[in-house]
Amino acid sequence: MHTDDPSDPTRGPDTGASPSPISGPEARPYWMEPRTFAEKWADFWDTPAAQKGLRITAISGGIALALGVIAWNVLFMGIPKLPSAEQLWTLNRQPAVQFMDAKGKTLAVRGNLYGQVVHVADLPPYVGQAFIAAEDQRFMQHNGVDLQSLSRAAFANLSAGKTVQGGSTLTQQLVKNLLVGNDQNLRRKAQEARLAVAMENELSKTQILD
């Protein structure tokens, strides 16, 4: 005789159906949960490592900015003012002394003598072309500083172990001769480059050649 009494020793094992497993996706780690990129990005910046990285980046950026401002002021402190096109020809011209008689006739001249300005337009075309080809082949393309020529010159000088090639443009040479001088130091070269770019912005290529 079958009985439903659980204490009945003659009662066989419970053959009732066991609970079915929970349906649906298995439990996954937090970082594998389906989320949008924006949510993952926001969660990343909330981590201690990201916060530490931000602090280091902010401090490093501030130091770099301060050093950059100091370097800029040191390099360009006292930089000459770019003169007008009319003033360029009179720069660095030593005065000459004329000795004249009572009638205004010149008896003698002491000092440097300068000829009249000759414009490129008054010369045969090949003269300007030959000058550019010899001194600055990319004169018509650059903006006062030719990074391509500078890179080529730096590579050639490093390979030779000495200075065998220069990368200055015609505009830089003009600035050097008229404004900043021939001192071989970083400050002078930085001022030369900056003034060369400013000159290219103010003057045409023809005016620079003149």
KOLMIBA-754748 format. One record per residue: residue number from 1; x, y negated, z negated of N, C-alpha, C in turn. Coordinates in Angstrom, 3 decimals. Atoms other than C-alpha are relative to their C-alpha. Layout:
REM KOLMIBA-754748
SITE   nr      n_xx      n_yy      n_zz     ca_xx     ca_yy     ca_zz      c_xx      c_yy      c_zz
SITE  NUM         X         Y         Z         X         Y         Z         X         Y         Z
...
//
This chain:
REM KOLMIBA-754748
SITE   nr      n_xx      n_yy      n_zz     ca_xx     ca_yy     ca_zz      c_xx      c_yy      c_zz
SITE    1     0.854     1.186     0.000     0.000     0.000     0.000     0.884    -1.228     0.000
SITE    2    -0.815     1.216    -0.150     1.432    -3.308     1.069    -0.474    -1.068    -0.958
SITE    3     0.339     1.091     0.917     1.528    -6.126    -1.410     0.801    -1.224     0.375
SITE    4    -0.681     1.265    -0.286     2.448    -9.749    -1.053     0.775    -0.510    -1.193
SITE    5    -0.713     0.436     1.209     3.996    -9.857    -4.517     1.487     0.004     0.281
SITE    6    -1.439     0.045    -0.282     7.613   -11.044    -4.076     0.806     0.882    -0.919
SITE    7    -0.748    -0.839     0.957     8.633    -9.047    -7.178    -0.177     1.482     0.254
SITE    8     0.253    -1.414    -0.293     7.352    -5.771    -5.711     1.252     0.607     0.597
SITE    9    -1.240    -0.598    -0.511    10.456    -3.555    -5.291    -0.189     0.717     1.318
SITE   10     0.229    -0.715    -1.263     8.817    -1.756    -2.428    -0.156    -0.953     1.169
SITE   11     0.183     0.994    -1.072     8.468    -5.021    -0.503     1.292    -0.107     0.806
SITE   12    -1.181     0.073    -0.871    10.800    -5.080     2.420     0.526    -1.420     0.146
SITE   13    -0.589     1.346    -0.220    12.978    -7.980     3.517    -0.964    -0.900     0.739
SITE   14     0.872     0.992    -0.625    11.280   -11.140     4.570     0.337    -0.083     1.481
SITE   15    -0.215     0.053    -1.461    10.871   -10.992     8.303    -0.624    -1.229     0.619
SITE   16     0.596     1.221    -0.542     9.278   -14.398     8.609     1.003    -0.771     0.846
SITE   17    -0.870     0.764    -0.909    10.657   -16.679    11.277     0.760    -1.061    -0.787
SITE   18    -0.816     1.028     0.656    13.541   -18.855    10.065    -0.248    -1.337     0.679
SITE   19     0.248     1.324    -0.594    13.317   -22.610    10.612     0.857    -0.190     1.251
SITE   20    -0.738     0.235    -1.257    14.318   -23.619    14.120     1.011    -1.117    -0.206
SITE   21    -1.000     1.073     0.138    17.469   -25.742    14.454    -0.555    -1.327     0.478
SITE   22     0.465     1.347    -0.362    17.048   -29.486    14.751     0.339    -0.243     1.458
SITE   23    -0.222     0.270    -1.418    16.582   -30.346    18.357     0.601    -1.389     0.160
SITE   24    -0.585     1.307    -0.275    18.353   -33.314    19.984     1.512     0.070     0.022
SITE   25    -1.467     0.018    -0.109    21.992   -34.384    20.440     0.664     0.251    -1.339
SITE   26    -0.756    -0.262     1.216    24.556   -33.207    17.937     0.560    -1.298    -0.565
SITE   27    -0.566     1.188     0.643    25.928   -35.694    15.448     1.396    -0.261     0.544
SITE   28    -1.296     0.365    -0.563    28.934   -37.615    16.892     0.645    -1.087    -0.855
SITE   29    -0.659     1.077     0.746    31.572   -39.922    15.387    -0.561    -1.357     0.399
SITE   30     0.568     1.336    -0.210    30.647   -43.582    15.109     0.474    -0.625     1.305
SITE   31    -0.557     0.659    -1.178    32.993   -44.684    17.848    -0.443     0.626     1.322
SITE   32     0.485    -0.653    -1.216    31.423   -42.216    20.286    -1.482    -0.246     0.235
SITE   33     1.413     0.288    -0.177    27.905   -43.489    19.794    -0.185    -0.865     1.244
SITE   34     0.233     0.811    -1.203    26.414   -44.930    22.983    -0.289    -1.444    -0.375
SITE   35     0.167     1.422     0.267    26.860   -48.712    22.752     0.468    -0.785     1.212
SITE   36    -0.425     0.852    -1.104    27.359   -51.585    25.121     1.453    -0.421    -0.216
SITE   37    -1.386     0.463     0.102    30.815   -52.929    25.887     0.111    -1.178    -0.961
SITE   38    -0.033     1.166     0.890    29.979   -56.164    24.076    -0.025     0.422    -1.463
SITE   39     0.060    -0.488     1.380    29.108   -54.236    20.918     1.327     0.624    -0.412
SITE   40    -1.300    -0.605     0.314    32.321   -52.202    21.088     1.076    -1.072    -0.165
SITE   41    -0.988     1.080     0.071    34.334   -55.377    21.726    -0.126    -0.755    -1.321
SITE   42     0.214     0.702     1.268    32.775   -57.116    18.728     0.461     0.846    -1.177
SITE   43    -0.433    -0.886     1.081    33.393   -54.088    16.515     1.518     0.080    -0.079
SITE   44    -1.466    -0.077    -0.005    37.035   -53.965    17.606     0.618    -1.180    -0.744
SITE   45    -0.582     1.177     0.639    37.701   -57.528    16.463    -0.323    -0.080    -1.484
SITE   46     0.293    -0.057     1.436    36.198   -56.699    13.076     0.956     0.915    -0.757
SITE   47    -0.923    -0.920     0.660    38.937   -54.142    12.370     1.162    -0.768    -0.614
SITE   48    -1.141     0.681     0.635    41.836   -55.089    10.033     1.175    -0.195     0.956
SITE   49    -1.130     0.115    -0.924    44.408   -54.400    12.757    -0.203    -1.158     0.966
SITE   50     0.278     1.089    -0.930    42.700   -56.785    15.156     0.108    -1.352    -0.690
SITE   51    -0.088     1.249     0.750    42.404   -59.488    12.490     1.453    -0.391    -0.254
SITE   52    -1.423     0.270     0.218    46.102   -59.157    11.688     0.655    -0.457     1.293
SITE   53    -0.558     0.399    -1.288    46.963   -59.350    15.371    -0.384    -1.417     0.377
SITE   54     0.441     1.363    -0.281    44.903   -62.516    15.733     0.794    -1.020    -0.800
SITE   55    -0.766     0.930     0.836    46.702   -64.161    12.825     1.421    -0.153     0.524
SITE   56    -1.374     0.059    -0.518    50.120   -63.254    14.224     0.044    -0.788     1.304
SITE   57     0.045     0.712    -1.275    49.137   -64.501    17.677    -0.198    -1.494    -0.203
SITE   58     0.258     1.414     0.257    47.803   -67.781    16.291     1.244    -0.696    -0.545
SITE   59    -1.214     0.593     0.572    50.950   -68.415    14.238     1.085    -0.121     1.064
SITE   60    -1.024     0.020    -1.047    53.253   -67.489    17.133    -0.313    -1.065     1.047
SITE   61     0.389     1.012    -0.979    51.263   -69.671    19.528     0.234    -1.407    -0.509
SITE   62    -0.229     1.320     0.574    51.433   -72.633    17.176     1.474    -0.368    -0.029
SITE   63    -1.447     0.254     0.020    55.197   -72.288    16.760     0.510    -0.282     1.407
SITE   64    -0.437     0.190    -1.386    55.691   -71.950    20.524    -0.432    -1.363     0.532
SITE   65     0.486     1.304    -0.442    53.549   -75.032    21.166     0.820    -1.132    -0.603
SITE   66    -0.794     1.039     0.660    55.470   -77.098    18.614     1.395    -0.090     0.609
SITE   67    -1.328     0.003    -0.617    58.815   -76.033    20.079    -0.055    -0.568     1.410
SITE   68     0.141     0.530    -1.350    57.537   -76.824    23.560    -0.112    -1.514     0.015
SITE   69     0.145     1.453     0.087    56.516   -80.342    22.545     1.335    -0.651    -0.339
SITE   70    -1.310     0.545     0.374    59.897   -80.937    20.902     0.953     0.043     1.188
SITE   71    -0.888    -0.137    -1.158    61.774   -79.620    23.944    -0.364    -1.001     1.087
SITE   72     0.448     0.953    -1.018    59.670   -81.765    26.278     0.477    -1.412    -0.333
SITE   73    -0.420     1.337     0.402    60.416   -84.914    24.277     1.508    -0.174     0.109
SITE   74    -1.460     0.090    -0.080    64.132   -84.134    24.111     0.452    -0.102     1.452
SITE   75    -0.422    -0.028    -1.398    64.408   -83.387    27.833    -0.339    -1.292     0.731
SITE   76     0.457     1.131    -0.798    62.446   -86.374    29.069     0.024    -1.324    -0.748
SITE   77    -0.156     1.258     0.718    63.289   -88.982    26.445     0.920    -0.927     0.803
SITE   78    -0.811     0.963    -0.718    64.583   -92.088    28.182     0.087     0.242     1.492
SITE   79    -0.030    -0.264    -1.430    63.772   -90.823    31.675    -0.221    -1.304     0.765
SITE   80     0.163     1.252    -0.743    64.166   -93.643    34.227    -1.373    -0.085     0.660
SITE   81     1.266     0.221    -0.695    61.073   -95.155    35.795     0.239     0.063     1.498
SITE   82    -0.137    -0.124    -1.447    60.539   -94.302    39.437    -0.239    -1.358     0.654
SITE   83     0.171     1.304    -0.648    61.107   -97.483    41.498    -0.876     0.102     1.241
SITE   84     0.786     0.027    -1.228    59.075   -98.550    44.493     0.901     0.294     1.192
SITE   85    -0.771    -0.292    -1.212    60.125   -97.748    48.049     0.919    -1.169     0.353
SITE   86    -0.809     1.172    -0.331    61.387  -101.331    48.518     1.208    -0.135    -0.923
SITE   87    -1.091     0.139     0.969    63.536  -101.148    45.385     1.072     1.073     0.155
SITE   88    -0.946    -1.112    -0.068    65.221   -97.853    46.243     1.296    -0.389     0.702
SITE   89    -1.203     0.309    -0.763    67.619   -99.333    48.779     0.963    -0.896    -0.767
SITE   90    -0.857     0.925     0.744    68.930  -101.971    46.363     0.593     0.624    -1.256
SITE   91    -0.525    -0.633     1.204    69.624   -99.493    43.549     1.456     0.411     0.186
SITE   92    -1.398    -0.443     0.042    73.241   -98.768    42.621     0.874    -0.653     1.069
SITE   93    -0.844     0.720    -0.959    74.587  -101.321    45.083     0.796    -1.049    -0.773
SITE   94    -0.851     0.942     0.713    77.525  -103.145    43.600     0.003    -1.346     0.735
SITE   95     0.038     1.312    -0.664    77.422  -106.889    44.244     1.323    -0.321     0.685
SITE   96    -1.187     0.470    -0.720    79.824  -108.352    46.765     0.077    -1.523    -0.141
SITE   97    -0.215     1.439     0.149    81.337  -111.838    46.496     0.441    -0.565     1.344
SITE   98    -0.350     0.667    -1.248    81.414  -114.108    49.531     0.704    -1.325    -0.314
SITE   99    -0.715     1.274     0.115    83.929  -116.946    49.789    -0.309    -0.803     1.258
SITE  100     0.439     0.815    -1.125    82.588  -119.760    51.966     0.632    -1.387    -0.088
SITE  101    -0.544     1.359    -0.007    83.926  -123.141    53.053    -1.128    -1.002    -0.195
SITE  102     0.986     1.048     0.258    82.150  -126.457    52.684    -1.118    -0.005     1.030
SITE  103     1.014    -0.028    -1.052    80.270  -125.884    55.928    -0.837     1.281    -0.022
SITE  104     0.773    -1.227     0.109    78.914  -122.488    54.821     0.548     1.156     0.806
SITE  105    -0.597    -1.082    -0.776    81.255  -120.417    56.948     0.676     0.992    -0.949
SITE  106    -0.574    -1.032     0.857    82.258  -117.111    55.371     1.491     0.119     0.264
SITE  107    -1.444    -0.126    -0.102    85.969  -117.011    54.681     0.462     1.414    -0.337
SITE  108    -0.397    -1.349     0.409    86.203  -113.639    52.936    -1.114     0.608    -0.843
SITE  109     0.966    -0.743     0.811    84.144  -110.978    51.205     0.768     0.986    -0.859
SITE  110    -0.641    -0.930     0.918    85.260  -109.062    48.152    -1.088     0.872    -0.657
SITE  111     0.976    -0.921     0.576    83.396  -105.983    46.988    -0.482     0.993     1.050
SITE  112     0.533    -1.007    -0.916    81.438  -103.161    48.571    -0.858    -0.643     1.074
SITE  113     0.782     0.486    -1.127    79.940  -103.814    51.982    -1.037     1.048     0.384
SITE  114     1.081    -0.902    -0.388    76.646  -102.318    53.081    -0.561    -0.447     1.343
SITE  115     0.618     0.310    -1.280    75.157  -102.115    56.527    -1.500    -0.174    -0.142
SITE  116     1.445     0.149    -0.008    71.573  -102.642    57.518    -0.675     1.370    -0.091
SITE  117     0.762    -1.239     0.106    68.923  -100.041    56.792    -0.357     0.500     1.395
SITE  118     0.365    -0.630    -1.267    68.466   -97.642    59.707    -1.103     1.006    -0.292
SITE  119     1.139    -0.880     0.230    65.092   -95.949    59.795     0.084     1.233     0.889
SITE  120    -0.024    -1.257    -0.748    64.670   -92.373    60.919    -0.716    -0.149     1.334
SITE  121     0.766     0.179    -1.235    62.124   -93.482    63.512     0.816    -0.684     1.089
SITE  122    -0.827     0.696    -0.983    64.826   -95.599    65.187     1.122     0.880     0.538
SITE  123    -1.058    -0.914    -0.423    67.161   -92.617    65.614    -0.563     1.063     0.937
SITE  124     0.464    -1.133    -0.820    66.988   -89.807    68.176    -0.552     1.102    -0.893
SITE  125     0.626    -1.025     0.849    64.778   -86.981    66.856     0.973     1.055    -0.507
SITE  126    -0.900    -1.083     0.400    67.654   -84.491    66.766     0.869    -0.377    -1.196
SITE  127    -0.836     0.412     1.130    69.531   -86.580    64.174    -0.656     0.420    -1.317
SITE  128     0.708    -0.405     1.209    66.897   -86.099    61.483    -0.144     1.503    -0.111
SITE  129     0.146    -1.456     0.008    66.359   -82.485    62.497     1.298     0.688    -0.411
SITE  130    -1.295    -0.589     0.351    70.080   -81.713    62.249     0.323    -0.226    -1.473
SITE  131    -0.263     0.308     1.407    70.325   -83.426    58.869    -0.799     0.924    -0.915
SITE  132     0.845    -0.889     0.803    67.405   -81.418    57.464     0.490     1.438     0.086
SITE  133    -0.471    -1.375    -0.172    68.745   -78.165    58.923     1.260     0.266    -0.812
SITE  134    -1.260    -0.187     0.721    72.109   -78.723    57.246    -0.166    -0.122    -1.509
SITE  135     0.083     0.313     1.425    70.959   -80.019    53.863    -1.191     0.629    -0.730
SITE  136     1.220    -0.441     0.699    67.419   -78.816    53.124    -0.992     0.522     1.036
SITE  137     0.800    -0.555    -1.090    65.774   -76.477    55.609    -1.495     0.008    -0.303
SITE  138     1.420    -0.031     0.380    62.494   -76.394    53.681    -0.493    -1.375    -0.473
SITE  139     0.329     1.354     0.434    62.333   -80.167    53.234    -1.458    -0.356     0.271
SITE  140     1.362     0.362    -0.373    58.990   -80.475    55.016    -1.047     0.838    -0.727
SITE  141     0.963    -0.881     0.668    57.392   -77.682    52.936    -0.091    -0.213    -1.510
SITE  142     0.025     0.055     1.464    58.401   -78.252    49.299    -0.545    -1.338    -0.499
SITE  143     0.563     1.207     0.619    57.067   -80.868    46.870     1.037    -0.763    -0.814
SITE  144    -1.077     0.671     0.731    60.436   -82.132    45.673     0.942     0.970    -0.657
SITE  145    -0.798    -1.078     0.591    61.658   -78.939    43.995    -0.334     1.275     0.758
SITE  146     0.196    -1.215    -0.797    62.149   -75.782    46.052     0.360     1.217    -0.848
SITE  147    -0.244    -1.162     0.858    61.745   -72.745    43.791     0.650     1.138     0.777
SITE  148    -0.598    -1.063    -0.813    62.671   -70.422    46.651     1.499    -0.206     0.148
SITE  149    -1.428     0.299    -0.126    66.005   -72.161    47.196     0.718     0.138    -1.338
SITE  150    -0.604    -0.138     1.324    66.664   -72.291    43.450     0.232     1.466    -0.347
SITE  151    -0.140    -1.434     0.280    66.065   -68.539    43.137     1.132     0.600     0.824
SITE  152    -1.055    -0.521    -0.864    68.319   -67.796    46.090     1.381    -0.448    -0.489
SITE  153    -1.279     0.508     0.485    71.087   -70.020    44.719     0.398     0.669    -1.313
SITE  154    -0.296    -0.651     1.280    70.812   -68.497    41.235     0.503     1.421     0.219
SITE  155    -0.428    -1.373    -0.285    71.115   -64.975    42.647     1.407     0.014     0.597
SITE  156    -1.323     0.058    -0.627    74.114   -65.942    44.795     1.073    -0.354    -1.021
SITE  157    -0.979     0.410     1.005    75.872   -67.637    41.878     0.263     1.104    -1.022
SITE  158    -0.182    -1.110     0.935    75.258   -64.706    39.530     0.803     1.123     0.639
SITE  159    -0.725    -1.066    -0.695    76.529   -62.252    42.126     1.475    -0.340     0.144
SITE  160    -1.386     0.419    -0.190    79.684   -64.290    42.703     0.711    -0.284    -1.316
SITE  161    -0.611     0.312     1.282    80.264   -65.056    39.030     0.445    -1.439    -0.122
SITE  162    -0.331     1.421     0.024    80.642   -68.744    39.815    -0.992    -0.740     0.893
SITE  163     0.917     0.791    -0.810    78.799   -71.596    41.491     0.491    -0.043     1.440
SITE  164    -0.358    -0.016    -1.422    78.909   -70.991    45.226    -1.098    -0.611     0.857
SITE  165     1.129     0.505    -0.781    75.539   -72.392    46.260    -0.885    -0.847    -0.894
SITE  166     0.907     0.862     0.739    73.204   -75.165    45.184    -1.416     0.141     0.506
SITE  167     1.398    -0.118    -0.394    69.434   -75.216    45.223    -0.745    -1.315    -0.021
SITE  168     0.652     1.310     0.058    68.768   -78.949    45.015    -0.529    -0.402     1.371
SITE  169     0.593     0.495    -1.236    66.514   -80.495    47.619     0.571    -1.378     0.336
SITE  170    -0.422     1.351    -0.367    67.198   -83.706    49.526    -0.594    -1.031    -0.957
SITE  171     0.644     0.927     0.929    64.733   -85.441    47.220     0.718    -0.010    -1.342
SITE  172    -0.750    -0.069     1.255    66.599   -84.219    44.146     1.357    -0.683     0.138
SITE  173    -1.291     0.653    -0.214    69.895   -85.394    45.631    -0.157    -1.517     0.014
SITE  174     0.252     1.436    -0.011    68.388   -88.822    46.245    -0.225    -0.519    -1.419
SITE  175     0.244     0.390     1.392    67.132   -89.002    42.658     1.308     0.006    -0.792
SITE  176    -1.276    -0.090     0.714    70.540   -87.903    41.376     0.886    -1.197     0.315
SITE  177    -0.898     1.077    -0.406    72.418   -90.539    43.364    -0.501    -1.376    -0.423
SITE  178     0.547     1.324     0.268    70.053   -93.409    42.615    -0.450    -0.221    -1.436
SITE  179     0.666     0.201     1.287    68.573   -92.746    39.186     0.657     0.676    -1.192
SITE  180    -0.390    -0.737     1.212    69.955   -90.066    36.880     1.490     0.306    -0.089
SITE  181    -1.437    -0.240     0.079    73.638   -89.692    37.764     0.377     1.456     0.198
SITE  182    -0.562    -1.314    -0.319    75.858   -86.625    38.063     0.304     0.873    -1.212
SITE  183    -0.292    -0.816     1.180    75.989   -85.306    34.489    -0.535     1.417     0.190
SITE  184     0.391    -1.405    -0.155    75.896   -81.489    34.538    -0.538     0.541    -1.320
SITE  185     0.636    -0.541     1.201    73.459   -80.674    31.757    -1.484     0.225     0.278
SITE  186     1.395    -0.377    -0.202    69.952   -79.296    31.364    -0.922    -1.209    -0.019
SITE  187     0.864     1.181     0.113    68.427   -82.628    30.349    -0.002    -0.793     1.300
SITE  188    -0.089     0.757    -1.244    69.689   -84.387    33.460    -0.687     0.733     1.145
SITE  189     0.629    -0.779    -1.066    68.540   -81.545    35.740    -1.525    -0.012    -0.142
SITE  190     1.448     0.036     0.211    65.067   -81.534    34.152    -0.578    -1.345     0.428
SITE  191     0.465     1.321    -0.404    64.715   -85.283    34.639     0.065    -0.155     1.514
SITE  192    -0.144     0.053    -1.460    65.967   -84.954    38.207    -1.165     0.697     0.688
SITE  193     1.099    -0.758    -0.604    63.346   -82.314    39.009    -1.328    -0.735    -0.163
SITE  194     1.277     0.690     0.236    60.508   -84.274    37.423    -0.113    -1.248     0.866
SITE  195     0.032     1.210    -0.819    61.434   -87.502    39.224    -0.098     0.335     1.484
SITE  196     0.095    -0.407    -1.404    61.825   -85.639    42.519    -1.447     0.299     0.379
SITE  197     1.418    -0.287    -0.261    58.247   -84.359    42.292    -0.805    -1.298     0.020
SITE  198     0.703     1.285     0.035    57.028   -87.852    41.342     0.278    -0.804     1.263
SITE  199    -0.353     0.725    -1.219    58.894   -89.341    44.299    -0.740     0.561     1.211
SITE  200     0.725    -0.623    -1.116    57.316   -86.835    46.687    -1.478    -0.386    -0.030
SITE  201     1.403     0.398     0.102    53.894   -87.860    45.364    -0.211    -1.457     0.391
SITE  202     0.122     1.429    -0.279    54.610   -91.552    45.919     0.432    -0.362     1.415
SITE  203    -0.575     0.343    -1.300    56.607   -91.557    49.155    -0.251     1.102     1.010
SITE  204     0.113    -0.994    -1.067    56.214   -89.841    52.489     1.367     0.621     0.258
SITE  205    -1.267    -0.644    -0.348    58.860   -87.484    53.838     0.879    -0.954     0.808
SITE  206    -0.768     0.946    -0.813    59.901   -90.151    56.342     0.620    -1.083    -0.866
SITE  207    -0.548     1.018     0.893    60.328   -92.759    53.594     1.170     0.547    -0.805
SITE  208    -1.100    -0.602     0.759    62.507   -90.364    51.609     1.238     0.132     0.874
SITE  209    -1.143    -0.111    -0.907    64.712   -89.723    54.640     0.607    -1.364     0.293
SITE  210    -0.520     1.352    -0.240    65.010   -93.484    55.228     0.912    -0.439    -1.134
//
